[in-house]
């Protein structure tokens, strides 16, 4: 079910969050077996409100086929990269981004996976001085870089969490990937989607300070 609602979240804007949440609640009330047994007409009543009905139904059918006969426990313990590549190639409508989220949601937020969306590839990567190849695999490359950074500098990030008073509980011996993901997402949303605050350095990534450095415009 978590893999299903991951795919159904595609093309859902922030203004549609409540609508999407209602669809998730309705899907959960039916359950996996009942949903996969529905005909297209009945499924349409479940997903119509979030649009792209044919694509939503097609994703469910393809996901059902992908999972049919597979050992779920083996899928959940399969190396993440193998799972993501297989999922993206096998499930209709599943990009690398959707496959990453399917892996994350099915394994839990602290499983070590950082899903990467298009904004992180197009806006965040250049800001951080990261050069990515063009195409869908850029999402996988960016994910690998961020996850490696989270693992190698876990103690540093935990120090930042404590210093700045973040209200977050991380399992012991776990890289703070979920916290890092949220911080990057909100940084992108606040400072890169609409960079009008004047706080963002104009000489990034050459300057090591992204915000409020000597190159930024003074706030009027």
PyMOL commands that set and color helices and strands:
alter all, ss='L'
color gray80, all
select helices_A, chain A and resi 2-8+14-30+32-37+40-50+53-67+72-77+80-90+96-107+118-127+137-152+154-163+177-192
alter helices_A, ss='H'
color red, helices_A
deselect
rebuild
show_as cartoon
